[in-house]
Amino acid sequence: MSKYDPLWEHVASRGERSCTLTFDDVADIIGLRIDHSFLNYKKELLRYGYQVGKISLKNETVTFERKA
C-alpha cells in the first residue's frame, strides 16, 4: 500500500473528467504535504484510470485528468 492510495481513491471516487486540488487539500486527504516522492508515485494513479495533468508550484495545485 502506498502513502498516496487515499488520494488516488479520492480522485477516482469523484468520477470527474478533471479535478484540481490544492496542496492543502492533498495534505488533508493523506495527512502529509506533497514532496518530491510524489513524482515517483504519481504513476500509481494510472491503475485508477487517471493521470496527473499539471502540477503548479506557484499556485500549489495539482490537476488530475481521466485517461481517455
C-alpha positions as CSV (number, residue, x, y, z in Angstrom):
1,M,0.0,0.0,0.0
2,S,1.3,3.4,-1.0
3,K,1.0,6.5,1.2
4,Y,-0.8,8.1,-1.8
5,D,-3.5,5.4,-2.1
6,P,-6.1,7.5,-0.2
7,L,-5.5,10.4,-2.7
8,W,-5.9,8.1,-5.7
9,E,-9.1,6.7,-4.3
10,H,-10.4,10.2,-3.6
11,V,-9.7,11.4,-7.1
12,A,-11.2,8.2,-8.7
13,S,-14.3,8.3,-6.5
14,R,-15.1,11.8,-7.7
15,G,-15.6,10.4,-11.2
16,E,-14.9,13.8,-12.8
17,R,-13.1,14.2,-16.1
18,S,-10.7,16.7,-14.4
19,C,-10.1,17.5,-10.8
20,T,-7.8,20.2,-9.3
21,L,-6.8,20.0,-5.7
22,T,-4.6,22.4,-3.7
23,F,-1.6,21.1,-1.8
24,D,-3.5,21.7,1.4
25,D,-6.4,19.6,0.1
26,V,-4.0,16.8,-0.6
27,A,-2.5,17.1,2.9
28,D,-6.0,16.9,4.4
29,I,-6.6,13.7,2.4
30,I,-3.3,11.9,3.0
31,G,-2.1,13.6,6.2
32,L,1.2,14.8,4.6
33,R,2.3,17.6,2.3
34,I,3.3,16.7,-1.2
35,D,7.1,16.2,-1.5
36,H,9.4,15.1,-4.3
37,S,8.4,11.5,-3.9
38,F,5.0,12.4,-5.4
39,L,6.7,12.4,-8.8
40,N,7.7,8.8,-8.4
41,Y,4.3,7.7,-7.0
42,K,2.1,9.5,-9.5
43,K,2.3,6.6,-12.0
44,E,0.2,4.5,-9.5
45,L,-2.7,6.7,-10.4
46,L,-2.9,5.1,-13.8
47,R,-4.4,2.0,-12.1
48,Y,-7.4,4.1,-11.1
49,G,-7.9,5.5,-14.7
50,Y,-6.4,8.9,-14.0
51,Q,-3.1,10.7,-14.5
52,V,-1.5,13.8,-13.2
53,G,-2.1,16.5,-15.7
54,K,-0.4,19.5,-14.2
55,I,1.5,20.4,-11.0
56,S,1.6,24.2,-10.3
57,L,4.2,25.0,-7.7
58,K,3.3,28.7,-8.0
59,N,-0.4,28.1,-7.2
60,E,0.2,25.0,-5.1
61,T,-2.3,22.9,-7.1
62,V,-2.4,19.5,-8.8
63,T,-4.7,18.7,-11.6
64,F,-5.8,15.1,-12.2
65,E,-7.3,14.0,-15.5
66,R,-9.2,10.9,-16.5
67,K,-7.4,8.9,-19.1
68,A,-9.1,9.0,-22.5
